[in-house]
């Protein structure tokens, strides 16, 4: 069983922060990201670092919230992010940032969740809006993406369990005996893992049980690429979001 790190809760929100030292800027070149049929690119980390900026993207993993707006400081960094959508990266100043989540149709309305995070210059971050066990609350999690070129012939993968509740989740490639990720609990991010290149159907199941929660057919994990998978949804309709990042090596 794997748990998350750095949790703080409030009366009407839950704040979740995951931070790691950022050393990616020395080798991280242009990043090409794909999700939901859309492709975006982000500049090399050292270029962003020289501008004293960091890179963030947003993911709406909240069922029942058709759109959300993410504020970084006083500005709306991402407006009306649709449910199950992952945006491309956007540059913001690398400072102590107050992130705030609001309803997509009420960008000037009440805060649904918030988080304060120190961003490293040249770093890549994914801000994920997640549900809560309490229907009146939401969670906002910041992941340090630690993107880097993958040159060992493997693919990199990580998995976030966005299914509200106390069910730990396993993620399999159908036909393989051992799970890619084992016993990941709600809001937890299992961390990057090097995996062999493969293709097939991804299957999310409750830990040590046989029933299927969600599948992602025709999934290919290519050598040299990084993949983020997020389980989203509610009982009877769970899905898996896939984000693919191809990281170029920074020219010396």
Steps between C-alpha positions, in 0.01 A plus 500: 500500500638838405400827661542864394717767657450852631129521576323793667126534543269796559136553584378514142799375308785253501849608407743246369857587410768274364840660451840373402823672417520605140814413308336441166601830338852382419381231256133566422448632148177566314204300634230377261184396684195311376167445673143466383599527135677833548874573472692784664865596542695670778839670464824357644527528877819708491326760280213521747745514790678803352165680497453413871192303404359154563255295290161380622212310345155415639292182513129493588434165667182603682185318385202730523709806420465541125757781504735656755719810493844498660641824637872554555526806718248759381487373142297220346774273365254252348137586431211253472710182500260222403458182704758235399709760318872561549623837373838576349774667704496874561775721641450685827752674731693258723389636833289398797167464327151491639299265279124522518232287339164645397201381302553544127173690461566718809863615472428785743314275742600322819818298527447125475854406610836670532868431547822695551806364324858613445591440135858436392635690201481293183285236672196322358191454717160338458215646707217249538149581620369193682176409677472442874335243725290795616276613212529859622879503465751465218874430496772685313827316455827625355740244353861575415526329161877452514506466122824386342614316187455124532801331343510153659270329250209512744180701528416695817156479657318628807145452625265721702190353662228764470217274619361654819476256787707237677554262205863433413550440128729280290590587140574212262581445137245234408662159471789581731508325836648778710350848526686801369387679818376325811269626775494872420258681730281801435691822418829311508748529214700183469817668373688449176584143406711370212305238305567289193347632177170323436155537349157375596204586719558667835272371775431665836375266774441524875809376683512118506155467342390383155227747408595768248455869576619645168692408186706693246519296178775516238752662731861510384790577732793602281862495603629849579162647597334580833136419575267629769179304563218637717199293607192725504125464530231376734339159566389338177701736278873503569750596229876534458657825379827459312765772463805430283816710527790470258803680640780603267856512626630850557787568253833548675 
